[in-house]
Amino acid sequence: MLDISSIELGFNILVAILLVATIVYAVILNKKLDALREAKAEMEGLIVSFAETTAKAEKSLAEFKIHASDTGSGLKENTVKADGILSDLSYLVDRAEVVADRLEEDLGLARQKSPETVLPKGVKSGDVKKDKAKLAHKDGEAKKDLSPAAEDLLKTLKGMR
């Protein structure tokens, strides 16, 4: 049979084994807690950095909204001014077309009545043809001297006639 001392020894060995296991587990747990504490410090730093960055972003967004509002107001004012100028120019172009048509009709009637009276004093009808040829030659030379923008303007004005 088993005597009490051997049972007591078995229990002592069992307690010793459990104590060793507990100590090993405590050491492992302590290492994990140390790693967690280090990570906590890093996380606090990241949170502070994130908060600062968020505050800067909010400030920048507010400034952006102010600038966008100012720019939008300026664009609206410029658009209103441009609309006014456009309507004025449209009116002037319409009036100019009416006047040009009237002048063209009057000139046509004057030429039909008396071609000689349309010409300036001292100019004969044959001289006009020569002058037109000279002007065409000069126009060709003048066009060479004009910038592309001036040529476009000249074409536009000729197209309005």
Buried (B, 14 or more C-beta within 10 A) or exposed (E): EEEEEEEEEEEEEEEEEEEEEEEEEEEEEEEEEEEEEEEEEEEEEEEEEEEEEEEEEEEEEEEEEEEEEEEEEEEEEEEEEEEEEEEEEEEEEEEEEEEEEEEEEEEEEEEEEEEEEBBEEEEEEEEBEEEEEEEEEEEEEEEEEEEEEEEEEBEEEEEEE
